[in-house]
Amino acid sequence: MATPFASPVSPRLIRLPEVMRQTGLSRSTIYEAIKRGDFPKPVSLTSTARAWHSEEIDAWITERRAARDARFSLSKSTSDVVPGGRHDET
């Protein structure tokens, strides 16, 4: 019997090929971003195997989308301004 607070999708760990597929990033780009602190760190499964929490990868993708939308919205609002500081009336 399921509990009323159970999430519809169980948290899961995903390996590097799946992370690469979901993000569209290469292995080297992922590890460079981890080093910079711009990408979720993997968890150790064994002494050599690593995996990522699927929720953290989903959140990273959502953050990228939100950043893109914010940049698009900002560039669109500033492009409506005509010389002299007036907004375009179109």
PDB file of N, CA, C and O in Angstrom:
ATOM      1  N   MET A   1       0.849  -1.182   0.000  1.00  0.00           N
ATOM      2  CA  MET A   1       0.000   0.000   0.000  1.00  0.00           C
ATOM      3  C   MET A   1       0.887   1.236   0.000  1.00  0.00           C
ATOM      4  O   MET A   1       1.804   1.343   0.815  1.00  0.00           O
ATOM      5  N   ALA A   2       0.626   2.155  -0.893  1.00  0.00           N
ATOM      6  CA  ALA A   2       1.427   3.376  -1.012  1.00  0.00           C
ATOM      7  C   ALA A   2       1.035   4.374   0.072  1.00  0.00           C
ATOM      8  O   ALA A   2      -0.124   4.464   0.475  1.00  0.00           O
ATOM      9  N   THR A   3       2.026   5.109   0.523  1.00  0.00           N
ATOM     10  CA  THR A   3       1.736   6.149   1.494  1.00  0.00           C
ATOM     11  C   THR A   3       1.191   7.367   0.768  1.00  0.00           C
ATOM     12  O   THR A   3       1.502   7.568  -0.406  1.00  0.00           O
ATOM     13  N   PRO A   4       0.377   8.194   1.445  1.00  0.00           N
ATOM     14  CA  PRO A   4      -0.202   9.355   0.776  1.00  0.00           C
ATOM     15  C   PRO A   4       0.840  10.401   0.386  1.00  0.00           C
ATOM     16  O   PRO A   4       0.552  11.269  -0.438  1.00  0.00           O
ATOM     17  N   PHE A   5       2.042  10.339   0.957  1.00  0.00           N
ATOM     18  CA  PHE A   5       3.066  11.331   0.678  1.00  0.00           C
ATOM     19  C   PHE A   5       4.143  10.821  -0.270  1.00  0.00           C
ATOM     20  O   PHE A   5       5.134  11.512  -0.505  1.00  0.00           O
ATOM     21  N   ALA A   6       3.966   9.626  -0.816  1.00  0.00           N
ATOM     22  CA  ALA A   6       4.974   9.074  -1.724  1.00  0.00           C
ATOM     23  C   ALA A   6       4.972   9.860  -3.032  1.00  0.00           C
ATOM     24  O   ALA A   6       3.916  10.200  -3.564  1.00  0.00           O
ATOM     25  N   SER A   7       6.168  10.141  -3.540  1.00  0.00           N
ATOM     26  CA  SER A   7       6.251  10.848  -4.814  1.00  0.00           C
ATOM     27  C   SER A   7       5.881   9.888  -5.931  1.00  0.00           C
ATOM     28  O   SER A   7       6.082   8.680  -5.796  1.00  0.00           O
ATOM     29  N   PRO A   8       5.342  10.404  -7.039  1.00  0.00           N
ATOM     30  CA  PRO A   8       4.946   9.514  -8.123  1.00  0.00           C
ATOM     31  C   PRO A   8       6.139   8.829  -8.788  1.00  0.00           C
ATOM     32  O   PRO A   8       5.999   7.728  -9.321  1.00  0.00           O
ATOM     33  N   VAL A   9       7.297   9.462  -8.763  1.00  0.00           N
ATOM     34  CA  VAL A   9       8.505   8.867  -9.330  1.00  0.00           C
ATOM     35  C   VAL A   9       9.546   8.760  -8.229  1.00  0.00           C
ATOM     36  O   VAL A   9       9.886   9.749  -7.581  1.00  0.00           O
ATOM     37  N   SER A  10      10.041   7.563  -8.028  1.00  0.00           N
ATOM     38  CA  SER A  10      11.038   7.362  -6.986  1.00  0.00           C
ATOM     39  C   SER A  10      12.351   8.024  -7.374  1.00  0.00           C
ATOM     40  O   SER A  10      12.723   8.021  -8.548  1.00  0.00           O
ATOM     41  N   PRO A  11      13.058   8.594  -6.399  1.00  0.00           N
ATOM     42  CA  PRO A  11      14.382   9.143  -6.716  1.00  0.00           C
ATOM     43  C   PRO A  11      15.266   8.018  -7.229  1.00  0.00           C
ATOM     44  O   PRO A  11      15.186   6.881  -6.765  1.00  0.00           O
ATOM     45  N   ARG A  12      16.102   8.354  -8.184  1.00  0.00           N
ATOM     46  CA  ARG A  12      16.979   7.313  -8.701  1.00  0.00           C
ATOM     47  C   ARG A  12      18.335   7.903  -9.024  1.00  0.00           C
ATOM     48  O   ARG A  12      18.491   9.114  -9.182  1.00  0.00           O
ATOM     49  N   LEU A  13      19.301   7.025  -9.115  1.00  0.00           N
ATOM     50  CA  LEU A  13      20.653   7.415  -9.494  1.00  0.00           C
ATOM     51  C   LEU A  13      20.846   7.100 -10.961  1.00  0.00           C
ATOM     52  O   LEU A  13      20.432   6.047 -11.444  1.00  0.00           O
ATOM     53  N   ILE A  14      21.487   8.035 -11.674  1.00  0.00           N
ATOM     54  CA  ILE A  14      21.729   7.820 -13.090  1.00  0.00           C
ATOM     55  C   ILE A  14      23.221   7.903 -13.371  1.00  0.00           C
ATOM     56  O   ILE A  14      23.935   8.709 -12.775  1.00  0.00           O
ATOM     57  N   ARG A  15      23.676   7.070 -14.276  1.00  0.00           N
ATOM     58  CA  ARG A  15      25.098   7.006 -14.616  1.00  0.00           C
ATOM     59  C   ARG A  15      25.436   8.040 -15.688  1.00  0.00           C
ATOM     60  O   ARG A  15      24.551   8.654 -16.282  1.00  0.00           O
ATOM     61  N   LEU A  16      26.730   8.217 -15.919  1.00  0.00           N
ATOM     62  CA  LEU A  16      27.225   9.256 -16.816  1.00  0.00           C
ATOM     63  C   LEU A  16      26.598   9.239 -18.211  1.00  0.00           C
ATOM     64  O   LEU A  16      26.227  10.307 -18.698  1.00  0.00           O
ATOM     65  N   PRO A  17      26.458   8.098 -18.881  1.00  0.00           N
ATOM     66  CA  PRO A  17      25.852   8.152 -20.224  1.00  0.00           C
ATOM     67  C   PRO A  17      24.445   8.764 -20.226  1.00  0.00           C
ATOM     68  O   PRO A  17      24.074   9.478 -21.157  1.00  0.00           O
ATOM     69  N   GLU A  18      23.678   8.480 -19.188  1.00  0.00           N
ATOM     70  CA  GLU A  18      22.328   9.056 -19.089  1.00  0.00           C
ATOM     71  C   GLU A  18      22.403  10.552 -18.784  1.00  0.00           C
ATOM     72  O   GLU A  18      21.616  11.325 -19.330  1.00  0.00           O
ATOM     73  N   VAL A  19      23.324  10.972 -17.932  1.00  0.00           N
ATOM     74  CA  VAL A  19      23.508  12.401 -17.637  1.00  0.00           C
ATOM     75  C   VAL A  19      23.881  13.129 -18.926  1.00  0.00           C
ATOM     76  O   VAL A  19      23.353  14.205 -19.208  1.00  0.00           O
ATOM     77  N   MET A  20      24.781  12.550 -19.699  1.00  0.00           N
ATOM     78  CA  MET A  20      25.192  13.150 -20.967  1.00  0.00           C
ATOM     79  C   MET A  20      24.001  13.242 -21.929  1.00  0.00           C
ATOM     80  O   MET A  20      23.838  14.250 -22.616  1.00  0.00           O
ATOM     81  N   ARG A  21      23.186  12.215 -21.978  1.00  0.00           N
ATOM     82  CA  ARG A  21      22.020  12.212 -22.860  1.00  0.00           C
ATOM     83  C   ARG A  21      21.019  13.293 -22.447  1.00  0.00           C
ATOM     84  O   ARG A  21      20.495  14.015 -23.295  1.00  0.00           O
ATOM     85  N   GLN A  22      20.758  13.402 -21.139  1.00  0.00           N
ATOM     86  CA  GLN A  22      19.772  14.366 -20.664  1.00  0.00           C
ATOM     87  C   GLN A  22      20.228  15.813 -20.832  1.00  0.00           C
ATOM     88  O   GLN A  22      19.418  16.687 -21.140  1.00  0.00           O
ATOM     89  N   THR A  23      21.509  16.065 -20.633  1.00  0.00           N
ATOM     90  CA  THR A  23      22.009  17.439 -20.671  1.00  0.00           C
ATOM     91  C   THR A  23      22.544  17.856 -22.030  1.00  0.00           C
ATOM     92  O   THR A  23      22.603  19.048 -22.332  1.00  0.00           O
ATOM     93  N   GLY A  24      22.931  16.899 -22.847  1.00  0.00           N
ATOM     94  CA  GLY A  24      23.553  17.222 -24.117  1.00  0.00           C
ATOM     95  C   GLY A  24      25.007  17.626 -23.981  1.00  0.00           C
ATOM     96  O   GLY A  24      25.607  18.115 -24.938  1.00  0.00           O
ATOM     97  N   LEU A  25      25.586  17.425 -22.792  1.00  0.00           N
ATOM     98  CA  LEU A  25      26.980  17.797 -22.533  1.00  0.00           C
ATOM     99  C   LEU A  25      27.893  16.587 -22.700  1.00  0.00           C
ATOM    100  O   LEU A  25      27.474  15.444 -22.517  1.00  0.00           O
ATOM    101  N   SER A  26      29.142  16.859 -23.049  1.00  0.00           N
ATOM    102  CA  SER A  26      30.131  15.789 -23.137  1.00  0.00           C
ATOM    103  C   SER A  26      30.660  15.461 -21.746  1.00  0.00           C
ATOM    104  O   SER A  26      30.459  16.213 -20.792  1.00  0.00           O
ATOM    105  N   ARG A  27      31.332  14.336 -21.654  1.00  0.00           N
ATOM    106  CA  ARG A  27      31.943  13.913 -20.390  1.00  0.00           C
ATOM    107  C   ARG A  27      32.893  14.985 -19.862  1.00  0.00           C
ATOM    108  O   ARG A  27      32.830  15.347 -18.687  1.00  0.00           O
ATOM    109  N   SER A  28      33.768  15.492 -20.723  1.00  0.00           N
ATOM    110  CA  SER A  28      34.756  16.472 -20.266  1.00  0.00           C
ATOM    111  C   SER A  28      34.088  17.769 -19.820  1.00  0.00           C
ATOM    112  O   SER A  28      34.524  18.382 -18.845  1.00  0.00           O
ATOM    113  N   THR A  29      33.044  18.192 -20.514  1.00  0.00           N
ATOM    114  CA  THR A  29      32.328  19.419 -20.126  1.00  0.00           C
ATOM    115  C   THR A  29      31.659  19.246 -18.770  1.00  0.00           C
ATOM    116  O   THR A  29      31.663  20.164 -17.950  1.00  0.00           O
ATOM    117  N   ILE A  30      31.088  18.076 -18.534  1.00  0.00           N
ATOM    118  CA  ILE A  30      30.446  17.807 -17.239  1.00  0.00           C
ATOM    119  C   ILE A  30      31.476  17.889 -16.117  1.00  0.00           C
ATOM    120  O   ILE A  30      31.237  18.555 -15.109  1.00  0.00           O
ATOM    121  N   TYR A  31      32.609  17.227 -16.276  1.00  0.00           N
ATOM    122  CA  TYR A  31      33.613  17.231 -15.213  1.00  0.00           C
ATOM    123  C   TYR A  31      34.261  18.603 -15.034  1.00  0.00           C
ATOM    124  O   TYR A  31      34.632  18.960 -13.916  1.00  0.00           O
ATOM    125  N   GLU A  32      34.405  19.378 -16.110  1.00  0.00           N
ATOM    126  CA  GLU A  32      34.913  20.752 -15.970  1.00  0.00           C
ATOM    127  C   GLU A  32      33.918  21.610 -15.191  1.00  0.00           C
ATOM    128  O   GLU A  32      34.316  22.403 -14.338  1.00  0.00           O
ATOM    129  N   ALA A  33      32.613  21.452 -15.483  1.00  0.00           N
ATOM    130  CA  ALA A  33      31.581  22.208 -14.773  1.00  0.00           C
ATOM    131  C   ALA A  33      31.521  21.806 -13.300  1.00  0.00           C
ATOM    132  O   ALA A  33      31.286  22.658 -12.442  1.00  0.00           O
ATOM    133  N   ILE A  34      31.727  20.536 -12.994  1.00  0.00           N
ATOM    134  CA  ILE A  34      31.766  20.088 -11.599  1.00  0.00           C
ATOM    135  C   ILE A  34      32.930  20.771 -10.888  1.00  0.00           C
ATOM    136  O   ILE A  34      32.781  21.257  -9.767  1.00  0.00           O
ATOM    137  N   LYS A  35      34.082  20.807 -11.540  1.00  0.00           N
ATOM    138  CA  LYS A  35      35.265  21.431 -10.950  1.00  0.00           C
ATOM    139  C   LYS A  35      35.028  22.907 -10.651  1.00  0.00           C
ATOM    140  O   LYS A  35      35.496  23.414  -9.631  1.00  0.00           O
ATOM    141  N   ARG A  36      34.298  23.607 -11.539  1.00  0.00           N
ATOM    142  CA  ARG A  36      33.979  25.029 -11.337  1.00  0.00           C
ATOM    143  C   ARG A  36      32.859  25.236 -10.322  1.00  0.00           C
ATOM    144  O   ARG A  36      32.637  26.355  -9.859  1.00  0.00           O
ATOM    145  N   GLY A  37      32.156  24.164  -9.976  1.00  0.00           N
ATOM    146  CA  GLY A  37      31.020  24.278  -9.062  1.00  0.00           C
ATOM    147  C   GLY A  37      29.725  24.627  -9.773  1.00  0.00           C
ATOM    148  O   GLY A  37      28.772  25.085  -9.142  1.00  0.00           O
ATOM    149  N   ASP A  38      29.683  24.410 -11.100  1.00  0.00           N
ATOM    150  CA  ASP A  38      28.516  24.764 -11.903  1.00  0.00           C
ATOM    151  C   ASP A  38      27.634  23.571 -12.259  1.00  0.00           C
ATOM    152  O   ASP A  38      26.683  23.716 -13.027  1.00  0.00           O
ATOM    153  N   PHE A  39      27.932  22.413 -11.718  1.00  0.00           N
ATOM    154  CA  PHE A  39      27.179  21.207 -12.056  1.00  0.00           C
ATOM    155  C   PHE A  39      27.147  20.313 -10.824  1.00  0.00           C
ATOM    156  O   PHE A  39      28.106  20.287 -10.054  1.00  0.00           O
ATOM    157  N   PRO A  40      26.044  19.575 -10.628  1.00  0.00           N
ATOM    158  CA  PRO A  40      25.959  18.689  -9.443  1.00  0.00           C
ATOM    159  C   PRO A  40      27.101  17.673  -9.397  1.00  0.00           C
ATOM    160  O   PRO A  40      27.532  17.154 -10.427  1.00  0.00           O
ATOM    161  N   LYS A  41      27.571  17.406  -8.203  1.00  0.00           N
ATOM    162  CA  LYS A  41      28.623  16.405  -8.009  1.00  0.00           C
ATOM    163  C   LYS A  41      28.002  15.013  -7.976  1.00  0.00           C
ATOM    164  O   LYS A  41      26.891  14.838  -7.475  1.00  0.00           O
ATOM    165  N   PRO A  42      28.712  14.028  -8.506  1.00  0.00           N
ATOM    166  CA  PRO A  42      28.204  12.662  -8.442  1.00  0.00           C
ATOM    167  C   PRO A  42      28.394  12.073  -7.042  1.00  0.00           C
ATOM    168  O   PRO A  42      29.152  12.591  -6.222  1.00  0.00           O
ATOM    169  N   VAL A  43      27.685  10.983  -6.801  1.00  0.00           N
ATOM    170  CA  VAL A  43      27.873  10.231  -5.557  1.00  0.00           C
ATOM    171  C   VAL A  43      28.660   8.970  -5.891  1.00  0.00           C
ATOM    172  O   VAL A  43      28.552   8.438  -6.995  1.00  0.00           O
ATOM    173  N   SER A  44      29.437   8.504  -4.953  1.00  0.00           N
ATOM    174  CA  SER A  44      30.219   7.281  -5.138  1.00  0.00           C
ATOM    175  C   SER A  44      29.336   6.061  -4.919  1.00  0.00           C
ATOM    176  O   SER A  44      28.622   5.966  -3.920  1.00  0.00           O
ATOM    177  N   LEU A  45      29.392   5.142  -5.852  1.00  0.00           N
ATOM    178  CA  LEU A  45      28.691   3.875  -5.699  1.00  0.00           C
ATOM    179  C   LEU A  45      29.655   2.798  -5.238  1.00  0.00           C
ATOM    180  O   LEU A  45      29.333   1.977  -4.380  1.00  0.00           O
ATOM    181  N   THR A  46      30.843   2.818  -5.824  1.00  0.00           N
ATOM    182  CA  THR A  46      31.925   1.905  -5.438  1.00  0.00           C
ATOM    183  C   THR A  46      33.204   2.724  -5.505  1.00  0.00           C
ATOM    184  O   THR A  46      33.154   3.947  -5.636  1.00  0.00           O
ATOM    185  N   SER A  47      34.327   2.070  -5.418  1.00  0.00           N
ATOM    186  CA  SER A  47      35.588   2.810  -5.490  1.00  0.00           C
ATOM    187  C   SER A  47      35.814   3.428  -6.868  1.00  0.00           C
ATOM    188  O   SER A  47      36.594   4.372  -6.994  1.00  0.00           O
ATOM    189  N   THR A  48      35.153   2.920  -7.893  1.00  0.00           N
ATOM    190  CA  THR A  48      35.332   3.479  -9.242  1.00  0.00           C
ATOM    191  C   THR A  48      34.048   3.959  -9.901  1.00  0.00           C
ATOM    192  O   THR A  48      34.114   4.739 -10.851  1.00  0.00           O
ATOM    193  N   ALA A  49      32.893   3.527  -9.436  1.00  0.00           N
ATOM    194  CA  ALA A  49      31.623   3.876 -10.074  1.00  0.00           C
ATOM    195  C   ALA A  49      30.999   5.110  -9.429  1.00  0.00           C
ATOM    196  O   ALA A  49      30.992   5.252  -8.206  1.00  0.00           O
ATOM    197  N   ARG A  50      30.475   6.001 -10.276  1.00  0.00           N
ATOM    198  CA  ARG A  50      29.816   7.224  -9.831  1.00  0.00           C
ATOM    199  C   ARG A  50      28.442   7.321 -10.481  1.00  0.00           C
ATOM    200  O   ARG A  50      28.205   6.739 -11.539  1.00  0.00           O
ATOM    201  N   ALA A  51      27.544   8.058  -9.844  1.00  0.00           N
ATOM    202  CA  ALA A  51      26.216   8.307 -10.402  1.00  0.00           C
ATOM    203  C   ALA A  51      25.712   9.636  -9.860  1.00  0.00           C
ATOM    204  O   ALA A  51      26.259  10.172  -8.896  1.00  0.00           O
ATOM    205  N   TRP A  52      24.678  10.159 -10.479  1.00  0.00           N
ATOM    206  CA  TRP A  52      24.094  11.427 -10.076  1.00  0.00           C
ATOM    207  C   TRP A  52      22.659  11.198  -9.640  1.00  0.00           C
ATOM    208  O   TRP A  52      21.981  10.302 -10.143  1.00  0.00           O
ATOM    209  N   HIS A  53      22.200  12.018  -8.695  1.00  0.00           N
ATOM    210  CA  HIS A  53      20.791  11.995  -8.301  1.00  0.00           C
ATOM    211  C   HIS A  53      19.990  12.592  -9.452  1.00  0.00           C
ATOM    212  O   HIS A  53      20.286  13.698  -9.905  1.00  0.00           O
ATOM    213  N   SER A  54      18.989  11.876  -9.924  1.00  0.00           N
ATOM    214  CA  SER A  54      18.206  12.348 -11.066  1.00  0.00           C
ATOM    215  C   SER A  54      17.544  13.692 -10.768  1.00  0.00           C
ATOM    216  O   SER A  54      17.403  14.525 -11.664  1.00  0.00           O
ATOM    217  N   GLU A  55      17.133  13.911  -9.504  1.00  0.00           N
ATOM    218  CA  GLU A  55      16.483  15.175  -9.146  1.00  0.00           C
ATOM    219  C   GLU A  55      17.443  16.353  -9.286  1.00  0.00           C
ATOM    220  O   GLU A  55      17.031  17.450  -9.663  1.00  0.00           O
ATOM    221  N   GLU A  56      18.722  16.127  -8.982  1.00  0.00           N
ATOM    222  CA  GLU A  56      19.702  17.213  -9.097  1.00  0.00           C
ATOM    223  C   GLU A  56      19.959  17.560 -10.557  1.00  0.00           C
ATOM    224  O   GLU A  56      20.152  18.730 -10.891  1.00  0.00           O
ATOM    225  N   ILE A  57      19.964  16.562 -11.423  1.00  0.00           N
ATOM    226  CA  ILE A  57      20.148  16.822 -12.853  1.00  0.00           C
ATOM    227  C   ILE A  57      18.915  17.538 -13.395  1.00  0.00           C
ATOM    228  O   ILE A  57      19.040  18.481 -14.177  1.00  0.00           O
ATOM    229  N   ASP A  58      17.733  17.101 -12.990  1.00  0.00           N
ATOM    230  CA  ASP A  58      16.502  17.773 -13.416  1.00  0.00           C
ATOM    231  C   ASP A  58      16.491  19.231 -12.960  1.00  0.00           C
ATOM    232  O   ASP A  58      16.102  20.119 -13.718  1.00  0.00           O
ATOM    233  N   ALA A  59      16.918  19.473 -11.726  1.00  0.00           N
ATOM    234  CA  ALA A  59      16.961  20.846 -11.198  1.00  0.00           C
ATOM    235  C   ALA A  59      17.970  21.691 -11.966  1.00  0.00           C
ATOM    236  O   ALA A  59      17.709  22.862 -12.244  1.00  0.00           O
ATOM    237  N   TRP A  60      19.118  21.116 -12.312  1.00  0.00           N
ATOM    238  CA  TRP A  60      20.138  21.842 -13.088  1.00  0.00           C
ATOM    239  C   TRP A  60      19.572  22.253 -14.453  1.00  0.00           C
ATOM    240  O   TRP A  60      19.780  23.378 -14.906  1.00  0.00           O
ATOM    241  N   ILE A  61      18.863  21.336 -15.092  1.00  0.00           N
ATOM    242  CA  ILE A  61      18.253  21.631 -16.390  1.00  0.00           C
ATOM    243  C   ILE A  61      17.203  22.736 -16.238  1.00  0.00           C
ATOM    244  O   ILE A  61      17.143  23.650 -17.061  1.00  0.00           O
ATOM    245  N   THR A  62      16.389  22.655 -15.205  1.00  0.00           N
ATOM    246  CA  THR A  62      15.364  23.671 -14.954  1.00  0.00           C
ATOM    247  C   THR A  62      15.999  25.038 -14.714  1.00  0.00           C
ATOM    248  O   THR A  62      15.493  26.052 -15.196  1.00  0.00           O
ATOM    249  N   GLU A  63      17.109  25.070 -13.967  1.00  0.00           N
ATOM    250  CA  GLU A  63      17.821  26.334 -13.735  1.00  0.00           C
ATOM    251  C   GLU A  63      18.342  26.925 -15.031  1.00  0.00           C
ATOM    252  O   GLU A  63      18.255  28.135 -15.238  1.00  0.00           O
ATOM    253  N   ARG A  64      18.886  26.085 -15.911  1.00  0.00           N
ATOM    254  CA  ARG A  64      19.386  26.580 -17.206  1.00  0.00           C
ATOM    255  C   ARG A  64      18.247  27.181 -18.021  1.00  0.00           C
ATOM    256  O   ARG A  64      18.400  28.228 -18.650  1.00  0.00           O
ATOM    257  N   ARG A  65      17.099  26.500 -17.999  1.00  0.00           N
ATOM    258  CA  ARG A  65      15.940  26.986 -18.754  1.00  0.00           C
ATOM    259  C   ARG A  65      15.465  28.325 -18.188  1.00  0.00           C
ATOM    260  O   ARG A  65      15.151  29.241 -18.949  1.00  0.00           O
ATOM    261  N   ALA A  66      15.412  28.444 -16.871  1.00  0.00           N
ATOM    262  CA  ALA A  66      14.975  29.695 -16.244  1.00  0.00           C
ATOM    263  C   ALA A  66      15.940  30.833 -16.559  1.00  0.00           C
ATOM    264  O   ALA A  66      15.510  31.960 -16.803  1.00  0.00           O
ATOM    265  N   ALA A  67      17.244  30.546 -16.555  1.00  0.00           N
ATOM    266  CA  ALA A  67      18.246  31.570 -16.878  1.00  0.00           C
ATOM    267  C   ALA A  67      18.084  32.019 -18.327  1.00  0.00           C
ATOM    268  O   ALA A  67      18.162  33.211 -18.622  1.00  0.00           O
ATOM    269  N   ARG A  68      17.859  31.072 -19.224  1.00  0.00           N
ATOM    270  CA  ARG A  68      17.634  31.416 -20.628  1.00  0.00           C
ATOM    271  C   ARG A  68      16.396  32.289 -20.790  1.00  0.00           C
ATOM    272  O   ARG A  68      16.427  33.292 -21.503  1.00  0.00           O
ATOM    273  N   ASP A  69      15.308  31.908 -20.130  1.00  0.00           N
ATOM    274  CA  ASP A  69      14.070  32.669 -20.248  1.00  0.00           C
ATOM    275  C   ASP A  69      14.223  34.067 -19.677  1.00  0.00           C
ATOM    276  O   ASP A  69      13.667  35.024 -20.218  1.00  0.00           O
ATOM    277  N   ALA A  70      14.974  34.196 -18.584  1.00  0.00           N
ATOM    278  CA  ALA A  70      15.203  35.518 -17.986  1.00  0.00           C
ATOM    279  C   ALA A  70      16.023  36.389 -18.934  1.00  0.00           C
ATOM    280  O   ALA A  70      15.726  37.572 -19.098  1.00  0.00           O
ATOM    281  N   ARG A  71      17.046  35.819 -19.555  1.00  0.00           N
ATOM    282  CA  ARG A  71      17.850  36.585 -20.515  1.00  0.00           C
ATOM    283  C   ARG A  71      17.015  36.991 -21.712  1.00  0.00           C
ATOM    284  O   ARG A  71      17.123  38.123 -22.184  1.00  0.00           O
ATOM    285  N   PHE A  72      16.182  36.085 -22.214  1.00  0.00           N
ATOM    286  CA  PHE A  72      15.344  36.379 -23.360  1.00  0.00           C
ATOM    287  C   PHE A  72      14.353  37.483 -23.018  1.00  0.00           C
ATOM    288  O   PHE A  72      14.148  38.406 -23.806  1.00  0.00           O
ATOM    289  N   SER A  73      13.742  37.387 -21.847  1.00  0.00           N
ATOM    290  CA  SER A  73      12.774  38.388 -21.415  1.00  0.00           C
ATOM    291  C   SER A  73      13.431  39.753 -21.262  1.00  0.00           C
ATOM    292  O   SER A  73      12.861  40.768 -21.661  1.00  0.00           O
ATOM    293  N   LEU A  74      14.631  39.778 -20.685  1.00  0.00           N
ATOM    294  CA  LEU A  74      15.347  41.037 -20.495  1.00  0.00           C
ATOM    295  C   LEU A  74      15.732  41.634 -21.833  1.00  0.00           C
ATOM    296  O   LEU A  74      15.559  42.836 -22.035  1.00  0.00           O
ATOM    297  N   SER A  75      16.249  40.835 -22.754  1.00  0.00           N
ATOM    298  CA  SER A  75      16.663  41.373 -24.055  1.00  0.00           C
ATOM    299  C   SER A  75      15.451  41.837 -24.852  1.00  0.00           C
ATOM    300  O   SER A  75      15.547  42.817 -25.591  1.00  0.00           O
ATOM    301  N   LYS A  76      14.326  41.168 -24.723  1.00  0.00           N
ATOM    302  CA  LYS A  76      13.111  41.570 -25.421  1.00  0.00           C
ATOM    303  C   LYS A  76      12.593  42.889 -24.874  1.00  0.00           C
ATOM    304  O   LYS A  76      12.173  43.750 -25.646  1.00  0.00           O
ATOM    305  N   SER A  77      12.614  43.066 -23.560  1.00  0.00           N
ATOM    306  CA  SER A  77      12.101  44.308 -22.980  1.00  0.00           C
ATOM    307  C   SER A  77      13.011  45.490 -23.299  1.00  0.00           C
ATOM    308  O   SER A  77      12.513  46.603 -23.464  1.00  0.00           O
ATOM    309  N   THR A  78      14.318  45.293 -23.392  1.00  0.00           N
ATOM    310  CA  THR A  78      15.210  46.399 -23.721  1.00  0.00           C
ATOM    311  C   THR A  78      15.191  46.703 -25.204  1.00  0.00           C
ATOM    312  O   THR A  78      15.527  47.821 -25.594  1.00  0.00           O
ATOM    313  N   SER A  79      14.810  45.749 -26.052  1.00  0.00           N
ATOM    314  CA  SER A  79      14.756  46.010 -27.488  1.00  0.00           C
ATOM    315  C   SER A  79      13.523  46.819 -27.862  1.00  0.00           C
ATOM    316  O   SER A  79      13.455  47.358 -28.966  1.00  0.00           O
ATOM    317  N   ASP A  80      12.543  46.915 -26.960  1.00  0.00           N
ATOM    318  CA  ASP A  80      11.347  47.709 -27.220  1.00  0.00           C
ATOM    319  C   ASP A  80      11.576  49.198 -26.984  1.00  0.00           C
ATOM    320  O   ASP A  80      10.710  50.013 -27.302  1.00  0.00           O
ATOM    321  N   VAL A  81      12.739  49.565 -26.427  1.00  0.00           N
ATOM    322  CA  VAL A  81      13.036  50.959 -26.138  1.00  0.00           C
ATOM    323  C   VAL A  81      13.660  51.587 -27.376  1.00  0.00           C
ATOM    324  O   VAL A  81      14.600  51.041 -27.952  1.00  0.00           O
ATOM    325  N   VAL A  82      13.128  52.744 -27.784  1.00  0.00           N
ATOM    326  CA  VAL A  82      13.659  53.456 -28.941  1.00  0.00           C
ATOM    327  C   VAL A  82      14.533  54.605 -28.447  1.00  0.00           C
ATOM    328  O   VAL A  82      14.421  54.998 -27.285  1.00  0.00           O
ATOM    329  N   PRO A  83      15.411  55.160 -29.307  1.00  0.00           N
ATOM    330  CA  PRO A  83      16.260  56.277 -28.881  1.00  0.00           C
ATOM    331  C   PRO A  83      15.418  57.404 -28.277  1.00  0.00           C
ATOM    332  O   PRO A  83      14.322  57.700 -28.753  1.00  0.00           O
ATOM    333  N   GLY A  84      15.933  58.009 -27.253  1.00  0.00           N
ATOM    334  CA  GLY A  84      15.206  59.052 -26.536  1.00  0.00           C
ATOM    335  C   GLY A  84      14.507  58.521 -25.299  1.00  0.00           C
ATOM    336  O   GLY A  84      13.904  59.284 -24.544  1.00  0.00           O
ATOM    337  N   GLY A  85      14.587  57.186 -25.086  1.00  0.00           N
ATOM    338  CA  GLY A  85      14.040  56.607 -23.856  1.00  0.00           C
ATOM    339  C   GLY A  85      12.572  56.239 -23.921  1.00  0.00           C
ATOM    340  O   GLY A  85      12.018  55.762 -22.931  1.00  0.00           O
ATOM    341  N   ARG A  86      11.918  56.449 -25.072  1.00  0.00           N
ATOM    342  CA  ARG A  86      10.480  56.096 -25.182  1.00  0.00           C
ATOM    343  C   ARG A  86      10.359  54.635 -25.529  1.00  0.00           C
ATOM    344  O   ARG A  86      11.243  54.061 -26.165  1.00  0.00           O
ATOM    345  N   HIS A  87       9.272  54.038 -25.115  1.00  0.00           N
ATOM    346  CA  HIS A  87       8.990  52.645 -25.488  1.00  0.00           C
ATOM    347  C   HIS A  87       8.286  52.623 -26.819  1.00  0.00           C
ATOM    348  O   HIS A  87       7.486  53.507 -27.125  1.00  0.00           O
ATOM    349  N   ASP A  88       8.580  51.627 -27.599  1.00  0.00           N
ATOM    350  CA  ASP A  88       7.944  51.448 -28.893  1.00  0.00           C
ATOM    351  C   ASP A  88       6.454  51.193 -28.676  1.00  0.00           C
ATOM    352  O   ASP A  88       6.086  50.408 -27.801  1.00  0.00           O
ATOM    353  N   GLU A  89       5.615  51.825 -29.436  1.00  0.00           N
ATOM    354  CA  GLU A  89       4.163  51.735 -29.239  1.00  0.00           C
ATOM    355  C   GLU A  89       3.522  50.642 -30.089  1.00  0.00           C
ATOM    356  O   GLU A  89       2.298  50.624 -30.220  1.00  0.00           O
ATOM    357  N   THR A  90       4.293  49.740 -30.664  1.00  0.00           N
ATOM    358  CA  THR A  90       3.717  48.721 -31.546  1.00  0.00           C
ATOM    359  C   THR A  90       2.967  47.676 -30.823  1.00  0.00           C
ATOM    360  O   THR A  90       2.431  46.759 -31.445  1.00  0.00           O
TER     361      THR A  90
END
